[in-house]
Amino acid sequence: MATMIFGVAVGACILSFSMGMRIVNTASNQMDSLQDVRSQMEMLRTNDFTSTVLNAGTYALSNANYTGNYVVTNVDAWTKNITVNIVYVNRIRGGNSTNTLVTSLTKDLHPPP
């Protein structure tokens, strides 16, 4: 009887540890993804308003650490919206999740050099 109770207790500890490791791993992936999203957004914001990098459309992003995309939409002749999406592995829910940042650029705040 004592062996069975000990086995159940050890099994519960192993499951708790396993879930804790999945949570830590997912949190790490999410924070890395968030940093990548911020870096990409800042890189895009440094471009001139008329740069070909900021032409309307959807563009792929990837390197050794992440995959994702960014979308540029023209609101009007003076304003563009930029959405950056980076995918990360979510070990809690299983599969992938996405971090997304959105910003607007205006021509007056991004004059040509």
C-alpha positions as CSV (number, residue, x, y, z in Angstrom):
1,M,0.0,0.0,0.0
2,A,2.8,2.4,0.9
3,T,4.5,1.6,-2.4
4,M,1.4,2.5,-4.3
5,I,1.0,5.8,-2.5
6,F,4.7,6.6,-3.0
7,G,4.3,5.8,-6.8
8,V,1.3,8.1,-7.1
9,A,3.2,10.9,-5.3
10,V,6.2,10.5,-7.5
11,G,4.0,10.4,-10.6
12,A,2.4,13.7,-9.5
13,C,5.7,15.3,-8.9
14,I,7.0,14.2,-12.3
15,L,3.8,15.6,-14.0
16,S,4.2,18.9,-12.1
17,F,7.8,19.2,-13.1
18,S,7.0,18.4,-16.7
19,M,4.3,21.0,-16.8
20,G,6.6,23.6,-15.2
21,M,9.2,23.0,-17.8
22,R,6.7,23.4,-20.6
23,I,5.6,26.7,-19.0
24,V,9.1,27.9,-18.7
25,N,10.0,26.9,-22.3
26,T,6.9,28.6,-23.7
27,A,7.5,31.8,-21.7
28,S,11.1,31.8,-23.1
29,N,9.8,31.3,-26.7
30,Q,7.2,34.0,-26.2
31,M,9.7,36.5,-24.9
32,D,12.2,35.8,-27.7
33,S,9.4,36.2,-30.2
34,L,8.3,39.5,-28.6
35,Q,11.8,40.8,-28.8
36,D,12.0,39.8,-32.5
37,V,8.7,41.5,-33.2
38,R,10.0,44.7,-31.6
39,S,13.3,44.6,-33.4
40,Q,11.6,44.1,-36.8
41,M,9.1,46.9,-36.1
42,E,11.9,49.3,-35.2
43,M,13.9,48.3,-38.3
44,L,10.8,49.1,-40.4
45,R,10.1,52.4,-38.7
46,T,13.6,53.6,-39.5
47,N,12.9,53.5,-43.3
48,D,11.8,56.5,-45.3
49,F,8.0,56.7,-45.9
50,T,8.5,56.1,-49.6
51,S,11.0,53.2,-49.2
52,T,10.2,50.1,-51.2
53,V,10.4,48.1,-47.9
54,L,7.2,50.0,-47.0
55,N,5.2,49.4,-50.2
56,A,1.8,48.0,-49.6
57,G,1.8,44.2,-49.4
58,T,2.7,41.2,-47.2
59,Y,6.3,40.2,-46.8
60,A,7.9,37.1,-45.2
61,L,10.3,37.4,-42.3
62,S,12.6,34.6,-41.2
63,N,16.0,33.8,-39.9
64,A,17.5,31.0,-37.7
65,N,15.4,32.1,-34.7
66,Y,11.9,32.9,-36.1
67,T,9.5,33.0,-39.0
68,G,6.7,35.4,-39.6
69,N,5.6,38.3,-41.8
70,Y,4.8,41.9,-41.9
71,V,1.9,43.6,-43.7
72,V,1.9,47.2,-45.0
73,T,-1.4,48.8,-45.8
74,N,-1.9,52.3,-47.2
75,V,-4.6,54.1,-45.2
76,D,-4.3,57.2,-47.4
77,A,-1.5,59.1,-49.2
78,W,-0.1,60.3,-45.8
79,T,-0.5,57.2,-43.6
80,K,0.6,53.6,-43.6
81,N,-0.2,50.8,-41.1
82,I,2.4,48.2,-40.4
83,T,1.6,44.9,-38.8
84,V,4.4,42.5,-37.7
85,N,3.7,38.9,-36.8
86,I,6.3,36.4,-35.4
87,V,5.4,32.8,-34.7
88,Y,6.7,30.9,-31.7
89,V,6.2,27.3,-30.4
90,N,3.6,27.1,-27.6
91,R,4.3,23.9,-25.6
92,I,1.4,24.6,-23.2
93,R,-1.4,24.6,-25.8
94,G,0.6,22.6,-28.3
95,G,1.3,24.0,-31.8
96,N,2.3,27.6,-32.5
97,S,1.2,31.0,-31.3
98,T,1.9,34.5,-32.7
99,N,3.0,37.8,-31.3
100,T,1.7,40.8,-33.2
101,L,2.6,44.5,-33.1
102,V,0.8,47.2,-35.1
103,T,1.9,50.8,-35.8
104,S,1.0,53.7,-38.1
105,L,3.5,55.8,-40.0
106,T,2.7,59.2,-41.3
107,K,4.5,61.1,-44.0
108,D,5.0,64.2,-41.9
109,L,6.9,62.3,-39.3
110,H,9.0,60.4,-41.8
111,P,10.3,63.0,-44.3
112,P,12.8,62.0,-47.0
113,P,16.4,62.2,-46.0
